[in-house]
Amino acid sequence: MDSAVEITTSGFEIPSSNVVYVRDSNWTLIDEVRLNEQLDLPEKEYIIDISTGIKLYATAKSEVHIQNKDRNTVIRFGERTPITVSARSHHTRPATTISTTAEPTDVMEAISMFGSALKTTGSERSYPTLRGHPPTITVDNELNIPDELTLPNTGVRIEVPPTLRHAFVVAPLAYYLAATVVPGPKPRLVTDSGFSCSLESKDGFNSVVSRVIRQIFLLDCIVRTEGTTPIQLYERQELESVLDFNIEDIYGQPLENQLEAYLSTPFAEIASYIPEWRLKTDLKEIPEHVEFLPFIVAGLGTISVEQDASAPTQIAFDGTSANTTDESETVTASQSWHDGHTEITSTILLSAFENGIDQTPRDGPLEIVVVCNDQAMRDELLSVYSSYGNRDDLPFDITVFQDLTTAELEEVLSRKSDFLHYIGHIDSDGFRCSNGQLDAANVEKIGAKAFLLNACQSHDQGLQLIEAGSISGIVTLDTVANKEAVRIGRTISNLLNYGYSLYAALDITRMETNLGNQYHVIGDGKKTITQPETGLWSIYAIDTDSGSATISIKSYSGNQEQKGSLFIPYLNSIDEYYISPNQIGPISVEKPQLVKFINSDRFPVLLDGQFQWSNEIKLSDLH
């Protein structure tokens, strides 16, 4: 646990709907309370386990009354009673930094310490709260691993040829298995018990490593249901009969035994049930890309490396490549977010992740800054102003600026805020202001954590904002028509306001209009600026054309909800959990249930292929 405190209270509320697990003093699960359910328990010692943005635990000896409503979770005790409140948060900050040379064997030793950030080496490490952030890496003149880092003895090692390419690709797998990475003639996964799995195939090294980690991860998610939270999991119910091992028997066994059982299962039999692995990063075999590894690995992203013996490539802000050692250019990498239907390309900078580490939560309301530097675009200003801050559960402070001079815009860019929404014009000389152009390269410190630059060709200026302090942003690479920019700006602002990450917001925006393809992500696209009201990020595709309605659900991850989170659709016909992020359905629903679902909250919907918000759908639209 991160911290604990004892208080005396008759109860408390959380301003969002959250699944509540009730455990006894031995940590055994007694019951669970889902949306629109309630539970009354007699006096006894209980541990109330609440799955919200953090894992929250309340221990009390009392009567307990739990009510899970649409927008809040209520816990009441029989009378004022002492309770112990503790929490376990997502560990998003690295504990320390490893120094290494660019020699592949040294880099392999550094990667071998990533597993020190795991909170457990059992199947439960598939829960995101039990996977800490790996230590950061800096490339220097010698290898130096801090004494405070200790790698669990899992009996697992990964042997690969000593090249940066091989070390980069296996880094996520090494982290997830707390495995040591050592030189070997051929890529393979080896355990002390004698089990060996080749990491080579006709599909290529990158593909087989990706397949192995996805297979292990899915089976961990299934096996962990034998642990302290024995919930009904859809993937277990679907796959248990085809697995060659007994789930109950394999739970709690040493990792090396589990791996042998897992990897003896034919991949084809389980492939369609694996949660979506949407984020892939393309790295080059250059020292500058070593320092990206901890941030990519933290989200279990896939790493691809093309064999390339060329000199280190640095990307100038005009988008051109340059083989140079000029320290004023910035090394970047390419990242893509894809789910088989769409692909969002993005540019990542090391400074984006470093800026994220340095950021700390602030007291008070969320600070949203909207700048409109062109009166011809006031329609977008009026549209997005009503989007931000229209949630009762979160305090917002929205500040609007118009027709700024270069000096005024520089001051606004420098002020601390959670999000900046810029409306106006940008060209090769910078932001167009009332008295000239402001190049963001000349602004010493940017205060906005994230931003949307809804202007033509805003990519390069967005990179400058990240270099000077921001974490992530949405930008354009080309000219955008004003009418479409208004529409896209409104949709993105609504989605960000409801807790969707930049990647998710842009993905859903592209479902509304093809012109969303002109927008791109830079920096850390997993960034969110708020938490969702329901604890979930999803879009619901409703099909009524066939006579009977069906719902298909696409769930997303963010900077809190990551791979291995649990998702349950709030539909009466569903009583099982799914692994997130993924695509679920189609699920058949009766019309009364569909109407009730649509009216339950405000969320994005594709109704017969057309994008809408649920609260704007009329009964007649549902046929």
C-alpha positions as CSV (number, residue, x, y, z in Angstrom):
1,M,0.0,0.0,0.0
2,D,1.1,3.6,-0.6
3,S,-0.4,5.0,2.6
4,A,-2.9,4.3,5.3
5,V,-4.9,6.4,7.8
6,E,-7.4,5.7,10.6
7,I,-10.5,7.9,10.8
8,T,-13.9,7.7,12.6
9,T,-16.9,8.1,10.3
10,S,-20.4,6.9,9.7
11,G,-19.7,6.5,6.0
12,F,-18.4,8.1,2.8
13,E,-19.2,8.7,-0.9
14,I,-17.1,8.6,-4.1
15,P,-18.4,10.8,-6.9
16,S,-18.3,8.0,-9.5
17,S,-19.7,4.6,-10.1
18,N,-17.2,1.9,-9.0
19,V,-17.3,-1.9,-8.6
20,V,-17.0,-2.7,-4.9
21,Y,-15.6,-6.0,-3.6
22,V,-16.3,-7.0,0.0
23,R,-13.8,-9.2,1.7
24,D,-13.5,-10.8,5.1
25,S,-10.5,-10.3,7.4
26,N,-8.7,-13.1,5.7
27,W,-9.0,-11.3,2.4
28,T,-11.5,-13.9,1.0
29,L,-14.0,-12.3,-1.4
30,I,-17.5,-12.4,0.1
31,D,-19.5,-10.4,-2.5
32,E,-19.4,-7.7,-5.1
33,V,-21.6,-4.7,-5.8
34,R,-22.0,-3.5,-9.4
35,L,-23.8,-0.5,-11.0
36,N,-27.3,0.0,-9.6
37,E,-26.9,-2.7,-7.0
38,Q,-26.8,-2.5,-3.2
39,L,-25.7,-4.7,-0.4
40,D,-26.5,-4.8,3.3
41,L,-24.2,-6.8,5.6
42,P,-24.4,-7.6,9.4
43,E,-21.8,-6.4,11.9
44,K,-18.5,-8.1,11.3
45,E,-15.0,-7.2,10.2
46,Y,-14.9,-6.3,6.5
47,I,-12.4,-5.0,4.0
48,I,-14.2,-2.8,1.4
49,D,-12.2,-3.0,-1.8
50,I,-13.1,-0.2,-4.3
51,S,-11.8,-0.1,-7.9
52,T,-11.6,3.6,-8.7
53,G,-8.7,5.6,-10.2
54,I,-6.7,4.0,-7.4
55,K,-7.3,0.9,-5.5
56,L,-9.0,2.0,-2.3
57,Y,-9.4,-0.2,0.8
58,A,-11.5,0.6,3.9
59,T,-11.3,-1.9,6.8
60,A,-14.0,-1.7,9.5
61,K,-15.8,-3.8,12.1
62,S,-19.4,-2.7,11.6
63,E,-22.6,-3.2,9.8
64,V,-22.0,-2.1,6.1
65,H,-24.5,-0.7,3.6
66,I,-23.2,-0.3,0.0
67,Q,-25.1,1.4,-2.8
68,N,-23.6,1.7,-6.3
69,K,-25.5,4.4,-8.1
70,D,-25.2,5.9,-11.6
71,R,-22.8,8.7,-10.5
72,N,-21.7,7.8,-7.1
73,T,-20.7,5.0,-4.8
74,V,-22.1,5.2,-1.2
75,I,-20.6,3.3,1.8
76,R,-22.5,3.6,5.1
77,F,-21.8,2.0,8.5
78,G,-24.2,1.2,11.3
79,E,-22.9,4.1,13.3
80,R,-19.8,6.2,13.6
81,T,-16.9,3.7,13.7
82,P,-13.1,3.7,13.4
83,I,-12.0,2.6,9.9
84,T,-8.6,2.2,8.3
85,V,-8.3,3.6,4.9
86,S,-5.4,2.6,2.6
87,A,-4.7,2.9,-1.1
88,R,-2.6,1.4,-3.9
89,S,-2.0,3.7,-6.8
90,H,-0.6,3.2,-10.3
91,H,3.2,3.5,-9.9
92,T,3.9,5.9,-12.8
93,R,7.2,7.3,-11.5
94,P,10.5,5.4,-11.8
95,A,12.3,4.8,-8.6
96,T,15.7,5.6,-9.8
97,T,18.0,5.9,-12.9
98,I,20.4,3.4,-14.4
99,S,23.4,4.7,-16.3
100,T,24.7,2.6,-19.2
101,T,27.1,2.8,-22.1
102,A,25.7,2.2,-25.6
103,E,27.4,-1.2,-25.8
104,P,24.7,-3.8,-26.4
105,T,25.8,-6.0,-23.4
106,D,25.6,-3.1,-21.0
107,V,22.2,-2.1,-22.4
108,M,21.1,-5.7,-21.9
109,E,22.2,-5.6,-18.2
110,A,20.2,-2.3,-17.8
111,I,17.1,-3.8,-19.3
112,S,17.5,-6.8,-17.0
113,M,16.7,-4.5,-14.1
114,F,13.3,-3.4,-15.5
115,G,11.6,-6.3,-13.6
116,S,12.6,-4.8,-10.3
117,A,9.6,-2.5,-10.7
118,L,7.1,-5.4,-10.5
119,K,5.1,-5.7,-7.3
120,T,4.7,-9.4,-7.8
121,T,6.0,-12.1,-10.1
122,G,2.8,-14.1,-9.8
123,S,-0.1,-14.0,-12.3
124,E,-1.4,-10.9,-10.6
125,R,1.3,-8.8,-12.3
126,S,-1.2,-8.6,-15.1
127,Y,-3.1,-6.1,-13.0
128,P,-1.7,-2.6,-13.9
129,T,-1.5,-1.5,-10.3
130,L,1.0,-4.3,-9.6
131,R,3.4,-3.2,-12.4
132,G,5.5,-0.3,-11.4
133,H,7.4,2.0,-13.8
134,P,10.8,0.7,-14.8
135,P,13.9,2.7,-13.8
136,T,14.8,5.3,-16.3
137,I,18.0,5.0,-18.3
138,T,20.7,7.5,-19.2
139,V,23.5,6.8,-21.7
140,D,26.8,7.7,-20.2
141,N,30.4,6.5,-20.1
142,E,29.9,3.5,-17.9
143,L,27.3,1.0,-16.6
144,N,26.0,1.9,-13.1
145,I,23.1,0.0,-11.6
146,P,21.9,1.6,-8.3
147,D,22.2,-0.8,-5.3
148,E,18.6,-0.2,-4.4
149,L,17.4,-2.1,-7.4
150,T,16.8,-5.8,-6.8
151,L,15.6,-8.2,-9.5
152,P,13.3,-11.0,-8.3
153,N,14.7,-14.5,-8.8
154,T,12.2,-15.9,-11.4
155,G,14.5,-18.5,-12.9
156,V,13.9,-16.9,-16.3
157,R,16.3,-15.5,-18.8
158,I,16.2,-14.3,-22.4
159,E,19.1,-15.1,-24.6
160,V,19.6,-12.9,-27.7
161,P,22.6,-12.0,-29.9
162,P,24.3,-8.9,-28.4
163,T,22.9,-6.2,-30.6
164,L,20.8,-3.1,-29.8
165,R,18.1,-4.4,-32.1
166,H,17.6,-7.6,-30.2
167,A,17.9,-5.9,-26.8
168,F,15.3,-3.3,-27.7
169,V,12.7,-5.8,-29.0
170,V,12.8,-8.1,-25.9
171,A,12.7,-5.2,-23.4
172,P,8.9,-5.4,-22.7
173,L,9.1,-9.2,-22.4
174,A,12.1,-9.0,-20.0
175,Y,10.2,-6.4,-17.9
176,Y,7.0,-8.4,-17.6
177,L,8.8,-11.7,-16.7
178,A,11.5,-10.0,-14.5
179,A,13.9,-11.9,-16.7
180,T,17.6,-11.3,-17.2
181,V,18.7,-10.6,-20.8
182,V,22.0,-12.3,-21.7
183,P,24.0,-12.8,-24.8
184,G,23.3,-16.0,-26.8
185,P,23.7,-17.3,-30.3
186,K,20.0,-17.4,-31.0
187,P,17.0,-15.6,-29.5
188,R,15.2,-17.9,-27.0
189,L,13.4,-17.8,-23.7
190,V,15.0,-20.2,-21.1
191,T,14.1,-21.3,-17.6
192,D,16.3,-22.8,-14.9
193,S,14.0,-25.9,-14.9
194,G,15.2,-26.6,-18.5
195,F,12.3,-25.3,-20.5
196,S,13.2,-23.4,-23.7
197,C,11.1,-21.5,-26.2
198,S,12.6,-20.2,-29.5
199,L,12.0,-16.5,-30.3
200,E,12.6,-17.1,-34.0
201,S,10.1,-18.0,-36.6
202,K,9.4,-17.4,-40.3
203,D,7.3,-14.4,-39.2
204,G,10.4,-12.6,-37.9
205,F,11.9,-11.9,-34.5
206,N,9.7,-8.8,-33.8
207,S,6.5,-10.8,-34.4
208,V,7.4,-13.8,-32.3
209,V,8.4,-11.8,-29.3
210,S,5.1,-9.8,-29.5
211,R,3.2,-13.1,-29.8
212,V,4.9,-14.6,-26.8
213,I,4.2,-11.7,-24.4
214,R,0.6,-11.4,-25.5
215,Q,0.1,-15.1,-25.0
216,I,1.6,-15.1,-21.5
217,F,-0.3,-12.0,-20.5
218,L,-3.7,-13.4,-21.5
219,L,-3.2,-16.6,-19.7
220,D,-2.0,-14.7,-16.6
221,C,-5.3,-12.7,-16.7
222,I,-7.2,-16.0,-16.8
223,V,-5.1,-17.8,-14.1
224,R,-5.3,-14.8,-11.7
225,T,-9.0,-15.5,-11.3
226,E,-8.0,-18.3,-9.0
227,G,-6.5,-15.7,-6.6
228,T,-8.0,-13.2,-4.2
229,T,-10.5,-11.9,-6.8
230,P,-12.3,-14.9,-8.3
231,I,-14.6,-13.0,-10.6
232,Q,-16.4,-14.5,-13.6
233,L,-14.1,-13.7,-16.6
234,Y,-15.4,-14.0,-20.1
235,E,-12.0,-15.1,-21.5
236,R,-11.7,-17.9,-18.9
237,Q,-15.2,-19.2,-19.6
238,E,-14.4,-19.3,-23.4
239,L,-11.0,-20.8,-23.2
240,E,-10.8,-23.1,-20.1
241,S,-11.9,-26.2,-22.1
242,V,-9.2,-25.8,-24.7
243,L,-6.3,-25.2,-22.3
244,D,-3.8,-28.1,-21.8
245,F,-3.4,-27.2,-18.1
246,N,-5.6,-27.0,-15.1
247,I,-6.1,-23.4,-14.1
248,E,-6.5,-24.1,-10.4
249,D,-3.4,-26.2,-10.3
250,I,-1.2,-23.8,-12.2
251,Y,-2.1,-20.8,-10.1
252,G,0.6,-20.1,-7.5
253,Q,3.2,-22.2,-9.1
254,P,6.7,-20.8,-9.9
255,L,6.8,-18.6,-13.0
256,E,9.1,-21.1,-14.9
257,N,6.4,-23.8,-14.5
258,Q,3.7,-21.5,-15.6
259,L,5.6,-20.4,-18.7
260,E,6.1,-24.0,-19.8
261,A,2.3,-24.6,-19.5
262,Y,1.4,-21.3,-21.1
263,L,3.7,-21.6,-24.1
264,S,2.7,-25.2,-24.8
265,T,-0.7,-23.9,-25.6
266,P,-1.2,-23.4,-29.4
267,F,-1.4,-19.7,-30.0
268,A,-4.0,-20.0,-32.7
269,E,-6.5,-21.4,-30.1
270,I,-6.3,-18.3,-27.9
271,A,-5.3,-15.5,-30.3
272,S,-8.8,-14.0,-30.8
273,Y,-9.2,-13.5,-27.0
274,I,-6.1,-11.6,-26.4
275,P,-6.7,-7.9,-25.4
276,E,-5.7,-5.5,-28.1
277,W,-2.0,-4.5,-28.2
278,R,-2.6,-1.1,-29.9
279,L,0.7,0.7,-29.3
280,K,3.8,0.0,-31.4
281,T,7.0,2.0,-31.3
282,D,9.6,2.0,-34.1
283,L,13.1,2.5,-32.8
284,K,16.5,2.6,-34.5
285,E,19.7,0.9,-33.4
286,I,21.1,4.1,-32.1
287,P,22.3,5.1,-28.6
288,E,19.8,8.0,-28.5
289,H,16.9,5.5,-28.5
290,V,18.1,3.6,-25.5
291,E,16.6,6.2,-23.2
292,F,13.1,5.7,-24.6
293,L,12.9,2.1,-23.5
294,P,11.6,2.5,-19.9
295,F,8.6,4.7,-21.0
296,I,7.6,2.3,-23.8
297,V,8.0,-0.8,-21.6
298,A,5.9,0.7,-18.8
299,G,2.8,0.3,-20.9
300,L,3.9,-3.1,-22.3
301,G,4.1,-1.5,-25.8
302,T,5.4,-3.5,-28.7
303,I,8.9,-2.4,-30.0
304,S,9.9,-2.9,-33.6
305,V,13.4,-2.3,-34.9
306,E,14.4,-2.4,-38.5
307,Q,18.0,-3.4,-39.2
308,D,19.7,-0.2,-40.2
309,A,23.4,0.5,-40.1
310,S,23.0,4.1,-41.0
311,A,24.3,6.9,-38.9
312,P,22.1,8.2,-36.0
313,T,19.1,10.0,-37.4
314,Q,17.9,13.2,-35.8
315,I,14.6,14.8,-36.8
316,A,14.6,18.6,-37.2
317,F,11.4,20.5,-36.4
318,D,10.7,21.0,-40.1
319,G,10.2,17.3,-40.5
320,T,13.5,16.7,-42.4
321,S,16.1,14.2,-41.4
322,A,19.6,15.2,-40.6
323,N,22.8,13.3,-39.8
324,T,24.3,15.8,-37.4
325,T,25.5,16.2,-33.9
326,D,24.1,19.7,-33.4
327,E,22.6,19.6,-29.9
328,S,19.8,22.0,-31.0
329,E,17.9,19.3,-32.8
330,T,15.8,16.8,-31.0
331,V,15.9,13.1,-31.3
332,T,12.4,11.6,-31.9
333,A,10.9,8.2,-32.5
334,S,7.9,7.1,-34.4
335,Q,4.9,5.5,-32.7
336,S,1.6,4.1,-34.1
337,W,-1.7,3.4,-32.3
338,H,-3.7,0.8,-34.2
339,D,-6.5,-1.7,-33.7
340,G,-6.8,-3.4,-37.0
341,H,-9.3,-0.8,-38.3
342,T,-7.5,2.5,-37.9
343,E,-4.0,3.8,-37.4
344,I,-2.9,6.9,-35.7
345,T,0.7,7.8,-36.3
346,S,2.6,9.9,-33.7
347,T,5.9,11.4,-33.0
348,I,7.3,10.8,-29.5
349,L,10.0,12.8,-27.8
350,L,12.0,11.8,-24.8
351,S,11.2,15.2,-23.2
352,A,7.5,14.4,-23.3
353,F,8.0,11.4,-21.0
354,E,10.5,13.3,-18.8
355,N,8.0,16.2,-18.5
356,G,5.4,13.7,-17.4
357,I,7.6,12.4,-14.6
358,D,8.2,15.9,-13.3
359,Q,4.5,16.8,-13.2
360,T,2.7,16.6,-9.9
361,P,-1.0,16.9,-9.1
362,R,-2.2,20.3,-8.1
363,D,-4.9,21.3,-5.6
364,G,-7.9,23.1,-6.9
365,P,-9.9,22.9,-10.2
366,L,-8.6,21.7,-13.5
367,E,-7.2,24.7,-15.4
368,I,-8.3,24.9,-19.1
369,V,-7.0,27.7,-21.3
370,V,-8.7,28.5,-24.6
371,V,-7.0,30.9,-27.0
372,C,-8.8,32.2,-30.1
373,N,-6.5,34.4,-32.1
374,D,-8.8,34.7,-35.1
375,Q,-12.3,36.3,-34.8
376,A,-13.4,34.4,-38.0
377,M,-13.1,31.2,-35.8
378,R,-15.3,32.4,-32.9
379,D,-17.8,29.6,-33.7
380,E,-15.3,27.1,-32.5
381,L,-14.6,29.2,-29.4
382,L,-18.2,29.3,-28.5
383,S,-18.6,25.6,-29.2
384,V,-15.7,24.3,-27.1
385,Y,-16.3,26.7,-24.2
386,S,-19.5,24.9,-23.5
387,S,-17.8,21.5,-23.8
388,Y,-15.2,22.0,-21.1
389,G,-16.3,21.9,-17.5
390,N,-19.8,20.6,-18.0
391,R,-19.4,17.9,-15.5
392,D,-20.8,18.1,-12.0
393,D,-18.2,15.8,-10.5
394,L,-15.2,17.8,-11.4
395,P,-14.3,21.5,-10.7
396,F,-13.0,23.4,-13.8
397,D,-11.5,26.8,-14.2
398,I,-11.8,27.8,-17.9
399,T,-10.0,31.0,-19.0
400,V,-10.6,32.4,-22.5
401,F,-8.1,34.7,-24.4
402,Q,-8.7,36.4,-27.7
403,D,-6.6,38.4,-30.2
404,L,-3.4,38.1,-28.3
405,T,-0.2,39.9,-29.1
406,T,3.0,37.9,-29.3
407,A,4.0,39.0,-25.8
408,E,0.6,38.2,-24.4
409,L,0.5,34.7,-26.1
410,E,4.0,34.0,-24.7
411,E,2.7,34.8,-21.2
412,V,-0.3,32.6,-21.7
413,L,1.8,29.7,-23.0
414,S,4.0,30.0,-20.0
415,R,1.3,29.9,-17.4
416,K,0.6,26.5,-15.7
417,S,-2.5,24.7,-17.0
418,D,-3.9,21.2,-17.5
419,F,-4.9,21.8,-21.1
420,L,-4.5,24.4,-23.8
421,H,-6.9,24.6,-26.7
422,Y,-5.6,27.0,-29.4
423,I,-7.8,28.3,-32.2
424,G,-6.2,30.3,-34.9
425,H,-3.4,30.3,-37.6
426,I,0.0,28.7,-37.5
427,D,2.6,28.7,-40.3
428,S,6.3,28.2,-40.6
429,D,7.1,31.3,-38.6
430,G,4.9,30.3,-35.7
431,F,1.6,31.3,-34.1
432,R,-0.1,34.2,-35.8
433,C,-0.8,37.0,-33.3
434,S,-2.4,40.5,-33.6
435,N,1.0,42.1,-34.0
436,G,3.1,39.4,-35.7
437,Q,4.3,35.8,-35.3
438,L,5.4,34.0,-32.1
439,D,7.8,31.0,-32.6
440,A,7.3,28.6,-29.7
441,A,11.0,27.8,-29.9
442,N,11.5,31.3,-28.3
443,V,9.3,30.5,-25.3
444,E,11.5,29.3,-22.4
445,K,8.9,27.3,-20.5
446,I,5.5,26.0,-21.5
447,G,3.1,25.5,-18.7
448,A,0.3,23.4,-20.4
449,K,0.5,19.7,-19.7
450,A,-1.4,18.9,-22.9
451,F,-2.8,20.8,-25.8
452,L,-4.8,20.9,-29.0
453,L,-3.4,23.2,-31.7
454,N,-6.5,23.4,-34.0
455,A,-4.7,25.3,-36.7
456,C,-3.2,24.5,-40.1
457,Q,0.3,22.8,-40.1
458,S,0.7,23.0,-36.3
459,H,2.9,19.9,-36.0
460,D,6.3,21.6,-35.7
461,Q,5.1,24.3,-33.3
462,G,3.6,21.5,-31.2
463,L,7.0,19.7,-31.0
464,Q,8.4,23.0,-29.6
465,L,5.8,23.1,-26.9
466,I,6.7,19.6,-25.8
467,E,10.4,20.4,-25.8
468,A,9.7,23.3,-23.5
469,G,7.5,21.5,-21.0
470,S,4.3,19.8,-22.3
471,I,3.6,16.1,-22.3
472,S,1.4,15.6,-25.3
473,G,-0.7,17.2,-27.9
474,I,-2.9,16.9,-31.0
475,V,-1.7,18.7,-34.1
476,T,-2.1,18.9,-37.8
477,L,0.3,18.3,-40.7
478,D,-1.6,20.1,-43.4
479,T,-4.3,22.7,-44.1
480,V,-7.6,22.2,-42.3
481,A,-10.9,23.8,-43.5
482,N,-12.4,26.1,-40.9
483,K,-15.8,24.4,-40.9
484,E,-14.3,21.0,-40.2
485,A,-11.8,22.4,-37.7
486,V,-14.8,23.7,-35.6
487,R,-16.5,20.3,-35.8
488,I,-13.4,18.3,-34.9
489,G,-12.4,20.8,-32.2
490,R,-15.8,20.4,-30.5
491,T,-15.7,16.5,-30.7
492,I,-12.1,16.3,-29.3
493,S,-12.9,18.8,-26.5
494,N,-16.0,16.8,-25.5
495,L,-14.1,13.5,-25.4
496,L,-11.1,14.9,-23.4
497,N,-13.5,16.5,-21.0
498,Y,-15.0,13.1,-20.3
499,G,-11.7,11.5,-19.6
500,Y,-10.6,9.9,-22.9
501,S,-6.9,9.9,-23.7
502,L,-5.6,11.8,-26.7
503,Y,-5.3,8.6,-28.7
504,A,-8.8,7.5,-27.8
505,A,-10.2,11.0,-28.5
506,L,-8.6,11.1,-31.9
507,D,-9.7,7.6,-32.8
508,I,-13.3,8.4,-32.0
509,T,-13.1,11.7,-33.9
510,R,-12.1,9.8,-37.0
511,M,-15.2,7.7,-36.7
512,E,-17.2,11.0,-36.9
513,T,-15.3,12.4,-39.9
514,N,-12.6,11.3,-42.3
515,L,-11.0,14.7,-41.9
516,G,-9.9,13.6,-38.5
517,N,-7.1,11.8,-40.4
518,Q,-5.4,15.2,-40.8
519,Y,-4.8,15.3,-37.1
520,H,-1.9,13.5,-35.4
521,V,-0.6,12.9,-31.8
522,I,2.8,14.1,-30.6
523,G,4.3,13.2,-27.2
524,D,2.6,10.7,-24.9
525,G,-0.8,10.0,-26.5
526,K,-1.9,8.0,-23.4
527,K,-2.3,11.2,-21.5
528,T,-5.7,12.1,-20.1
529,I,-6.7,15.5,-18.7
530,T,-9.6,14.2,-16.5
531,Q,-10.9,10.9,-15.1
532,P,-14.0,9.4,-16.6
533,E,-17.2,9.6,-14.6
534,T,-17.8,5.9,-14.8
535,G,-14.2,4.7,-14.5
536,L,-14.3,3.5,-18.2
537,W,-13.4,4.7,-21.6
538,S,-15.6,3.2,-24.3
539,I,-17.5,3.8,-27.5
540,Y,-20.7,1.9,-28.2
541,A,-21.7,0.8,-31.7
542,I,-25.4,0.2,-31.8
543,D,-27.0,-1.5,-34.8
544,T,-30.7,-1.4,-35.1
545,D,-30.9,-2.0,-38.9
546,S,-31.4,-5.8,-38.5
547,G,-34.7,-5.5,-36.6
548,S,-33.2,-6.6,-33.3
549,A,-30.6,-4.3,-31.6
550,T,-27.1,-5.2,-30.9
551,I,-24.3,-3.4,-29.1
552,S,-20.6,-3.7,-29.8
553,I,-18.2,-2.1,-27.4
554,K,-14.7,-0.8,-27.9
555,S,-12.9,-0.1,-24.6
556,Y,-9.8,2.1,-24.4
557,S,-6.9,2.5,-22.0
558,G,-5.4,5.7,-20.6
559,N,-2.7,6.8,-18.3
560,Q,-4.5,5.0,-15.4
561,E,-6.5,2.2,-16.9
562,Q,-3.9,0.1,-18.7
563,K,-3.6,-3.5,-20.1
564,G,-5.1,-6.0,-17.7
565,S,-7.8,-3.7,-16.3
566,L,-11.3,-5.3,-16.0
567,F,-14.4,-4.1,-17.9
568,I,-18.0,-5.0,-17.4
569,P,-20.7,-3.6,-19.7
570,Y,-23.6,-2.3,-17.7
571,L,-26.2,-4.4,-19.5
572,N,-28.6,-6.7,-17.7
573,S,-27.7,-9.6,-19.9
574,I,-24.0,-9.4,-19.0
575,D,-22.7,-10.8,-15.7
576,E,-19.1,-11.4,-16.7
577,Y,-16.0,-9.3,-16.8
578,Y,-13.8,-8.7,-19.9
579,I,-10.1,-7.9,-20.1
580,S,-9.5,-4.3,-21.3
581,P,-8.6,-2.8,-23.7
582,N,-10.5,-4.8,-26.3
583,Q,-13.5,-5.0,-28.6
584,I,-16.6,-6.7,-27.2
585,G,-19.7,-8.0,-28.9
586,P,-22.0,-7.8,-30.7
587,I,-24.4,-8.3,-27.7
588,S,-28.1,-8.6,-28.4
589,V,-30.4,-6.4,-26.4
590,E,-34.1,-5.9,-26.1
591,K,-35.4,-2.4,-26.9
592,P,-36.5,-1.5,-23.3
593,Q,-33.0,-2.4,-22.1
594,L,-31.4,-0.4,-24.9
595,V,-33.5,2.7,-24.0
596,K,-32.5,2.3,-20.4
597,F,-28.9,2.0,-21.3
598,I,-28.9,5.0,-23.6
599,N,-30.5,7.1,-20.8
600,S,-28.0,5.9,-18.2
601,D,-25.3,8.5,-18.9
602,R,-23.6,10.6,-21.6
603,F,-21.2,8.7,-23.7
604,P,-20.1,8.5,-27.4
605,V,-22.2,6.2,-29.6
606,L,-22.1,5.0,-33.2
607,L,-25.8,4.6,-34.0
608,D,-26.1,2.7,-37.2
609,G,-22.8,4.0,-38.2
610,Q,-23.4,7.7,-37.3
611,F,-21.6,9.4,-34.4
612,Q,-23.8,10.8,-31.7
613,W,-23.7,11.4,-27.9
614,S,-26.1,9.1,-26.0
615,N,-28.0,12.0,-24.4
616,E,-28.8,13.4,-27.9
617,I,-30.4,10.2,-29.2
618,K,-34.2,10.4,-29.5
619,L,-36.4,7.4,-28.9
620,S,-37.5,7.5,-32.5
621,D,-33.9,7.1,-33.6
622,L,-33.9,3.6,-32.1
623,H,-36.7,2.4,-34.5
